[in-house]
Amino acid sequence: MLAPVRSATADSDGYYCAGPNYLAYEMSFSRFRSAHYLFVIRLGDSVGIGESDSLLLPDFQVHGMRCGPGSLQLLGWDSLYTVGLVASHLSLTAARAPWAGQGSSRQPLTAYPGMNLGQWSRAARSGRADTTLLTIHPAVHRFVLAITVQPDPTNDCRQHILTRVVELDQRARAVDARVLFDGEGLKECGE
């Protein structure tokens, strides 16, 4: 009955969404062992890749995110968390979701996309690099989310994942980049 203790990892850590002039993503166990954070990075022609704001979130598993012009929403199993985006700070409100306690009849997850920048990203699941264009308005430059994956030569069930937001000029040349996630990802190995 005694087994070595392993660090817990969230199975959906690293959800993200893009608003009209920002990128938001959440991280907990993959970067912070005892806390859950939301990060919002302003993007656009006047700021390029701007500074990041962060907000400490309650401990819950995110099932999807949706970004809008003045706020973003994080979907939990029985709650919907709304984060107001004000120039000076981020503010969090939580509401018991109307579908709480309804099991599989709750609001469809398709209303809250499940885009992920960590081990559940399309790139990590396929084992190949992936680039996603972020729709930022108005912008002369383009912004992409670039995810690279490298297998661990010592363990077939692990891989290294690097996720960056990259600013491209009009000729598609990288002019700036910021690392969002740099860490280990586990992949299914037929257990």
Backbone as CSV, one residue per row, in Angstrom:
resi,resn,N_x,N_y,N_z,CA_x,CA_y,CA_z,C_x,C_y,C_z
1,MET,0.801,-1.181,0.000,0.000,0.000,0.000,0.850,1.254,0.000
2,LEU,2.079,1.145,0.394,2.927,2.324,0.387,3.545,2.481,-0.991
3,ALA,3.438,3.707,-1.492,3.991,4.003,-2.815,4.657,5.360,-2.749
4,PRO,5.619,5.610,-3.630,6.261,6.917,-3.629,5.233,8.008,-3.930
5,VAL,5.387,9.130,-3.273,4.476,10.252,-3.479,4.954,11.050,-4.684
6,ARG,4.024,11.308,-5.592,4.345,12.109,-6.775,3.641,13.442,-6.688
7,SER,4.206,14.458,-7.279,3.548,15.754,-7.339,2.312,15.650,-8.206
8,ALA,1.265,16.295,-7.778,0.035,16.297,-8.565,0.186,17.226,-9.754
9,THR,-0.439,16.867,-10.848,-0.483,17.759,-11.997,-1.922,17.856,-12.453
10,ALA,-2.339,19.051,-12.803,-3.714,19.246,-13.244,-3.875,18.685,-14.641
11,ASP,-5.001,18.053,-14.891,-5.178,17.460,-16.213,-5.676,18.462,-17.239
12,SER,-5.999,19.673,-16.825,-6.439,20.668,-17.800,-5.736,21.997,-17.591
13,ASP,-4.609,21.985,-16.981,-3.855,23.198,-16.704,-3.407,23.857,-18.004
14,GLY,-3.568,25.159,-18.115,-3.046,25.870,-19.271,-4.067,26.266,-20.307
15,TYR,-5.330,26.420,-19.937,-6.322,26.917,-20.897,-6.004,28.359,-21.260
16,TYR,-6.371,28.754,-22.473,-6.172,30.134,-22.894,-7.289,30.551,-23.834
17,CYS,-7.416,31.870,-24.011,-8.301,32.440,-25.032,-7.745,33.807,-25.399
18,ALA,-8.155,34.298,-26.560,-7.695,35.605,-27.033,-8.886,36.534,-27.168
19,GLY,-8.745,37.737,-26.625,-9.750,38.779,-26.774,-9.342,39.712,-27.892
20,PRO,-10.055,40.815,-28.053,-9.741,41.722,-29.158,-8.368,42.380,-29.056
21,ASN,-7.833,42.519,-27.827,-6.515,43.143,-27.663,-5.720,42.520,-26.517
22,TYR,-5.961,41.237,-26.248,-5.239,40.574,-25.164,-5.250,39.056,-25.343
23,LEU,-4.336,38.424,-24.624,-4.276,36.968,-24.515,-4.385,36.648,-23.030
24,ALA,-5.275,35.718,-22.678,-5.430,35.302,-21.284,-5.135,33.812,-21.182
25,TYR,-4.478,33.415,-20.092,-4.234,31.993,-19.866,-4.150,31.737,-18.366
26,GLU,-4.503,30.511,-17.983,-4.461,30.142,-16.570,-3.440,29.037,-16.367
27,MET,-2.805,29.076,-15.192,-1.799,28.078,-14.831,-1.928,27.779,-13.348
28,SER,-1.718,26.523,-13.005,-1.669,26.179,-11.586,-0.564,25.172,-11.357
29,PHE,-0.882,23.893,-11.339,0.081,22.879,-10.931,1.307,22.783,-11.821
30,SER,1.196,23.106,-13.089,2.361,22.967,-13.958,3.415,24.037,-13.689
31,ARG,3.016,25.142,-13.061,3.997,26.189,-12.743,4.043,26.523,-11.262
32,PHE,2.917,26.395,-10.580,2.832,26.811,-9.178,2.239,25.659,-8.377
33,ARG,2.968,25.120,-7.459,2.529,23.930,-6.731,1.355,24.194,-5.788
34,SER,1.142,25.431,-5.362,0.084,25.651,-4.378,-0.836,26.814,-4.737
35,ALA,-0.853,27.240,-5.973,-1.704,28.372,-6.333,-2.177,28.249,-7.771
36,HIS,-3.247,28.941,-8.079,-3.882,28.925,-9.398,-3.956,30.376,-9.860
37,TYR,-3.381,30.690,-11.015,-3.307,32.067,-11.485,-3.901,32.234,-12.879
38,LEU,-4.420,33.431,-13.118,-4.824,33.870,-14.448,-3.855,34.968,-14.852
39,PHE,-3.377,34.910,-16.095,-2.498,35.942,-16.638,-3.176,36.573,-17.841
40,VAL,-3.064,37.887,-17.957,-3.609,38.616,-19.098,-2.493,39.487,-19.661
41,ILE,-2.176,39.276,-20.942,-1.142,40.055,-21.628,-1.817,40.916,-22.679
42,ARG,-1.605,42.212,-22.614,-2.150,43.129,-23.616,-1.334,42.992,-24.894
43,LEU,-2.032,42.982,-26.043,-1.387,42.849,-27.342,-1.947,43.912,-28.277
44,GLY,-1.115,44.455,-29.155,-1.597,45.417,-30.141,-0.479,46.273,-30.685
45,ASP,-0.848,47.117,-31.639,0.153,47.948,-32.303,0.847,48.915,-31.351
46,SER,0.109,49.503,-30.409,0.718,50.501,-29.531,1.587,49.880,-28.441
47,VAL,1.314,48.628,-28.056,2.075,47.999,-26.976,2.912,46.813,-27.432
48,GLY,2.677,46.310,-28.639,3.338,45.069,-29.048,2.882,43.961,-28.130
49,ILE,3.836,43.262,-27.519,3.511,42.316,-26.459,3.695,43.087,-25.161
50,GLY,2.590,43.509,-24.574,2.625,44.373,-23.394,2.922,43.613,-22.119
51,GLU,2.808,44.345,-21.027,3.031,43.758,-19.710,1.910,42.793,-19.367
52,SER,2.204,41.910,-18.436,1.250,40.896,-18.006,0.648,41.287,-16.659
53,ASP,-0.674,41.142,-16.533,-1.354,41.264,-15.245,-1.646,39.854,-14.774
54,SER,-1.673,39.648,-13.464,-2.014,38.326,-12.943,-3.063,38.457,-11.853
55,LEU,-3.795,37.375,-11.650,-4.857,37.338,-10.659,-4.854,35.955,-10.026
56,LEU,-4.821,35.901,-8.699,-4.905,34.646,-7.984,-6.338,34.138,-8.086
57,LEU,-6.501,32.904,-8.548,-7.824,32.294,-8.722,-8.091,31.287,-7.606
58,PRO,-9.371,31.012,-7.351,-9.681,29.905,-6.432,-9.173,28.591,-7.021
59,ASP,-9.080,27.582,-6.199,-8.617,26.269,-6.651,-9.790,25.526,-7.280
60,PHE,-9.831,25.486,-8.608,-10.858,24.739,-9.327,-10.283,24.307,-10.657
61,GLN,-10.878,23.285,-11.240,-10.420,22.802,-12.535,-11.158,23.554,-13.629
62,VAL,-10.402,24.164,-14.512,-10.975,24.903,-15.635,-11.349,23.906,-16.732
63,HIS,-12.538,24.098,-17.306,-13.002,23.243,-18.401,-13.056,24.002,-19.723
64,GLY,-12.800,25.305,-19.690,-12.796,26.111,-20.897,-12.773,27.583,-20.536
65,MET,-12.422,28.412,-21.513,-12.372,29.866,-21.323,-13.003,30.537,-22.522
66,ARG,-13.566,31.720,-22.253,-14.143,32.523,-23.335,-13.757,33.972,-23.077
67,CYS,-13.154,34.621,-24.083,-12.695,36.005,-23.966,-13.625,36.943,-24.711
68,GLY,-13.939,38.058,-24.098,-14.765,39.090,-24.721,-14.069,40.430,-24.638
69,PRO,-14.722,41.498,-25.110,-14.085,42.809,-25.131,-13.782,43.383,-23.747
70,GLY,-14.628,43.176,-22.754,-14.403,43.776,-21.444,-14.244,42.794,-20.312
71,SER,-14.376,41.502,-20.621,-14.263,40.492,-19.573,-13.968,39.135,-20.203
72,LEU,-13.593,38.204,-19.352,-13.408,36.830,-19.803,-14.060,35.910,-18.782
73,GLN,-14.403,34.718,-19.228,-15.068,33.755,-18.362,-14.274,32.460,-18.323
74,LEU,-14.204,31.876,-17.132,-13.570,30.577,-16.925,-14.655,29.626,-16.438
75,LEU,-14.806,28.524,-17.131,-15.836,27.556,-16.814,-15.303,26.508,-15.852
76,GLY,-15.955,26.389,-14.697,-15.684,25.325,-13.743,-16.807,24.306,-13.842
77,TRP,-16.732,23.241,-13.032,-17.763,22.216,-13.107,-19.123,22.751,-12.681
78,ASP,-19.149,23.538,-11.597,-20.433,24.043,-11.128,-20.444,25.554,-10.922
79,SER,-19.438,26.230,-11.429,-19.355,27.679,-11.300,-18.835,28.293,-12.585
80,LEU,-19.201,29.532,-12.775,-18.709,30.308,-13.898,-18.031,31.541,-13.312
81,TYR,-16.731,31.665,-13.534,-15.956,32.763,-12.998,-15.807,33.820,-14.091
82,THR,-16.121,35.061,-13.757,-15.989,36.170,-14.697,-14.900,37.101,-14.190
83,VAL,-13.986,37.465,-15.071,-12.900,38.377,-14.725,-13.107,39.652,-15.529
84,GLY,-13.300,40.751,-14.809,-13.429,42.048,-15.452,-12.061,42.580,-15.818
85,LEU,-11.963,43.120,-17.025,-10.683,43.650,-17.511,-10.758,45.174,-17.477
86,VAL,-10.219,45.735,-16.422,-10.154,47.178,-16.256,-8.699,47.567,-16.435
87,ALA,-8.457,48.763,-16.962,-7.084,49.178,-17.266,-6.147,49.032,-16.068
88,SER,-6.628,49.299,-14.848,-5.719,49.306,-13.707,-5.599,47.965,-12.987
89,HIS,-6.613,47.093,-13.097,-6.537,45.819,-12.385,-7.559,44.820,-12.932
90,LEU,-7.363,43.576,-12.559,-8.301,42.513,-12.922,-9.197,42.261,-11.719
91,SER,-10.474,42.024,-11.944,-11.384,41.749,-10.831,-12.144,40.455,-11.114
92,LEU,-12.359,39.666,-10.065,-12.979,38.355,-10.201,-14.325,38.320,-9.498
93,THR,-15.325,37.794,-10.193,-16.606,37.490,-9.570,-16.937,36.049,-9.931
94,ALA,-17.568,35.372,-9.001,-17.947,33.972,-9.245,-19.440,33.840,-9.003
95,ALA,-20.046,33.014,-9.797,-21.467,32.740,-9.621,-21.686,31.249,-9.745
96,ARG,-22.580,30.745,-8.912,-22.963,29.348,-9.067,-23.650,29.243,-10.414
97,ALA,-23.157,28.384,-11.230,-23.681,28.264,-12.589,-25.102,27.704,-12.563
98,PRO,-25.953,28.139,-13.472,-27.339,27.659,-13.467,-27.459,26.160,-13.720
99,TRP,-26.434,25.557,-14.272,-26.479,24.124,-14.558,-25.830,23.297,-13.445
100,ALA,-25.417,23.937,-12.346,-24.751,23.216,-11.258,-25.627,22.079,-10.748
101,GLY,-25.016,20.935,-10.534,-25.729,19.781,-10.024,-26.529,19.023,-11.069
102,GLN,-26.430,19.425,-12.318,-27.204,18.772,-13.368,-26.396,17.731,-14.130
103,GLY,-25.176,17.485,-13.682,-24.352,16.458,-14.323,-24.114,16.752,-15.793
104,SER,-24.367,15.751,-16.635,-24.052,15.893,-18.057,-25.001,16.827,-18.801
105,SER,-26.076,17.295,-18.146,-26.996,18.204,-18.832,-26.592,19.665,-18.671
106,ARG,-25.412,19.905,-18.086,-24.964,21.287,-17.910,-24.695,21.954,-19.251
107,GLN,-24.404,23.246,-19.205,-24.162,24.021,-20.415,-23.082,23.349,-21.254
108,PRO,-23.275,23.289,-22.569,-22.291,22.604,-23.417,-20.919,23.256,-23.342
109,LEU,-19.896,22.415,-23.303,-18.524,22.911,-23.277,-18.167,23.640,-24.568
110,THR,-18.907,23.392,-25.643,-18.579,24.055,-26.911,-18.721,25.559,-26.812
111,ALA,-19.493,26.060,-25.854,-19.620,27.505,-25.658,-18.360,28.090,-25.026
112,TYR,-17.517,27.216,-24.457,-16.273,27.627,-23.819,-15.146,26.800,-24.413
113,PRO,-14.467,27.334,-25.425,-13.429,26.548,-26.099,-12.369,26.032,-25.128
114,GLY,-11.861,24.861,-25.426,-10.865,24.217,-24.585,-9.473,24.296,-25.170
115,MET,-9.056,25.459,-25.608,-7.719,25.604,-26.177,-6.698,25.588,-25.043
116,ASN,-5.625,24.833,-25.228,-4.672,24.616,-24.159,-3.262,24.872,-24.658
117,LEU,-2.418,25.439,-23.791,-1.037,25.712,-24.195,-0.040,24.808,-23.502
118,GLY,-0.511,23.853,-22.734,0.363,22.918,-22.032,0.253,21.514,-22.585
119,GLN,0.195,20.537,-21.687,0.243,19.140,-22.122,-1.014,18.688,-22.836
120,TRP,-2.114,19.437,-22.773,-3.327,19.063,-23.500,-3.495,19.868,-24.782
121,SER,-2.456,20.581,-25.195,-2.510,21.321,-26.458,-2.508,20.342,-27.626
122,ARG,-2.974,20.824,-28.755,-2.967,19.998,-29.975,-1.537,19.561,-30.305
123,ALA,-0.583,20.472,-30.108,0.819,20.155,-30.406,1.342,19.044,-29.495
124,ALA,1.089,19.159,-28.194,1.588,18.150,-27.261,0.938,16.794,-27.504
125,ARG,-0.359,16.791,-27.809,-1.038,15.512,-28.050,-0.521,14.839,-29.316
126,SER,-0.159,15.640,-30.337,0.337,15.056,-31.591,1.845,14.842,-31.574
127,GLY,2.550,15.542,-30.662,4.000,15.444,-30.616,4.690,16.289,-31.673
128,ARG,3.940,17.224,-32.297,4.496,18.083,-33.348,4.230,19.564,-33.031
129,ALA,5.104,20.426,-33.479,4.951,21.867,-33.279,3.653,22.359,-33.897
130,ASP,3.125,23.441,-33.328,1.873,24.006,-33.819,1.906,25.514,-33.624
131,THR,1.314,26.233,-34.550,1.209,27.683,-34.462,-0.240,28.079,-34.671
132,THR,-0.746,28.948,-33.782,-2.124,29.423,-33.864,-2.119,30.935,-33.987
133,LEU,-2.773,31.456,-35.020,-2.897,32.902,-35.205,-3.899,33.445,-34.205
134,LEU,-3.509,34.496,-33.471,-4.409,35.158,-32.533,-5.053,36.340,-33.249
135,THR,-6.359,36.450,-33.172,-7.079,37.526,-33.845,-7.103,38.745,-32.939
136,ILE,-6.176,39.660,-33.163,-6.041,40.880,-32.373,-6.389,42.054,-33.284
137,HIS,-7.266,42.960,-32.815,-7.719,44.093,-33.644,-7.484,45.402,-32.929
138,PRO,-7.241,46.483,-33.606,-6.596,46.487,-34.922,-5.113,46.232,-34.739
139,ALA,-4.500,45.609,-35.676,-3.080,45.300,-35.532,-2.406,45.242,-36.901
140,VAL,-1.363,46.035,-37.062,-0.536,45.958,-38.254,0.320,44.696,-38.152
141,HIS,0.865,44.488,-36.957,1.621,43.267,-36.712,0.659,42.143,-36.387
142,ARG,1.112,40.914,-36.569,0.306,39.743,-36.207,0.899,39.101,-34.964
143,PHE,0.056,38.399,-34.250,0.475,37.705,-33.043,0.080,36.244,-33.178
144,VAL,1.026,35.354,-32.854,0.759,33.917,-32.934,1.158,33.265,-31.619
145,LEU,0.499,32.155,-31.342,0.876,31.302,-30.233,1.657,30.149,-30.847
146,ALA,2.919,30.014,-30.476,3.796,28.985,-31.042,4.135,27.958,-29.970
147,ILE,3.817,26.701,-30.246,4.082,25.620,-29.299,5.038,24.630,-29.949
148,THR,6.162,24.380,-29.280,7.103,23.371,-29.759,7.147,22.223,-28.750
149,VAL,7.377,21.037,-29.257,7.378,19.832,-28.440,8.631,19.025,-28.763
150,GLN,9.348,18.622,-27.725,10.521,17.777,-27.904,10.382,16.547,-27.022
151,PRO,10.540,15.353,-27.588,10.445,14.142,-26.771,11.580,14.075,-25.757
152,ASP,11.309,13.456,-24.633,12.323,13.213,-23.617,13.076,11.948,-24.040
153,PRO,14.387,12.034,-24.296,15.124,10.866,-24.776,15.230,9.745,-23.739
154,THR,14.955,10.049,-22.463,15.081,9.036,-21.416,13.743,8.444,-20.984
155,ASN,12.621,9.042,-21.440,11.309,8.564,-20.997,10.282,8.821,-22.101
156,ASP,9.752,7.753,-22.698,8.787,7.884,-23.793,7.480,8.538,-23.377
157,CYS,7.205,8.597,-22.085,5.935,9.160,-21.601,6.043,10.639,-21.257
158,ARG,7.204,11.227,-21.467,7.398,12.649,-21.154,7.884,13.387,-22.391
159,GLN,7.572,14.676,-22.408,8.060,15.551,-23.469,8.224,16.959,-22.913
160,HIS,9.086,17.730,-23.555,9.290,19.121,-23.156,8.413,19.994,-24.045
161,ILE,7.658,20.905,-23.431,6.751,21.792,-24.164,7.177,23.229,-23.922
162,LEU,7.301,23.990,-24.991,7.620,25.412,-24.912,6.533,26.161,-25.676
163,THR,5.834,27.050,-24.970,4.772,27.847,-25.582,5.139,29.319,-25.471
164,ARG,5.077,30.011,-26.618,5.416,31.438,-26.656,4.348,32.201,-27.423
165,VAL,4.130,33.460,-27.032,3.372,34.362,-27.877,4.431,35.137,-28.658
166,VAL,4.254,35.196,-29.981,5.256,35.799,-30.864,4.594,36.916,-31.664
167,GLU,5.258,38.064,-31.718,4.800,39.185,-32.535,5.541,39.141,-33.872
168,LEU,4.782,39.164,-34.971,5.358,39.109,-36.316,5.127,40.440,-37.019
169,ASP,6.136,40.910,-37.768,5.945,42.139,-38.546,5.202,41.808,-39.838
170,GLN,5.073,42.803,-40.720,4.312,42.623,-41.956,4.942,41.611,-42.901
171,ARG,6.212,41.304,-42.709,6.886,40.298,-43.540,6.982,38.942,-42.843
172,ALA,6.198,38.777,-41.779,6.137,37.533,-40.999,7.461,37.209,-40.297
173,ARG,8.229,38.241,-39.965,9.459,38.062,-39.188,9.152,38.311,-37.722
174,ALA,9.694,37.481,-36.843,9.494,37.651,-35.406,10.214,38.905,-34.934
175,VAL,9.491,39.796,-34.253,10.094,41.019,-33.716,10.102,41.019,-32.185
176,ASP,9.302,40.142,-31.578,9.272,40.037,-30.122,8.619,38.702,-29.759
177,ALA,8.928,38.210,-28.578,8.324,36.956,-28.110,8.347,36.933,-26.594
178,ARG,7.401,36.212,-26.021,7.369,36.016,-24.571,7.006,34.564,-24.292
179,VAL,7.741,33.944,-23.388,7.480,32.558,-23.000,6.300,32.533,-22.031
180,LEU,5.327,31.668,-22.320,4.166,31.491,-21.455,4.269,30.207,-20.644
181,PHE,4.801,29.164,-21.264,4.938,27.867,-20.602,6.226,27.227,-21.083
182,ASP,7.019,26.737,-20.150,8.252,26.040,-20.470,8.392,24.932,-19.443
183,GLY,7.988,23.731,-19.838,8.030,22.673,-18.854,7.752,21.303,-19.424
184,GLU,7.614,20.379,-18.504,7.400,18.985,-18.856,5.923,18.718,-19.075
185,GLY,5.645,17.893,-20.040,4.297,17.421,-20.266,4.298,15.905,-20.309
186,LEU,3.273,15.323,-19.749,3.147,13.878,-19.779,2.235,13.509,-20.938
187,LYS,2.523,12.396,-21.581,1.644,11.940,-22.652,1.204,10.519,-22.358
188,GLU,0.080,10.150,-22.939,-0.446,8.812,-22.699,0.468,7.779,-23.345
189,CYS,0.741,6.734,-22.593,1.671,5.705,-23.067,1.028,4.331,-23.059
190,GLY,-0.264,4.269,-23.261,-0.941,2.989,-23.350,-1.086,2.253,-22.045
191,GLU,-1.255,2.988,-20.949,-1.391,2.355,-19.631,-2.704,1.647,-19.484
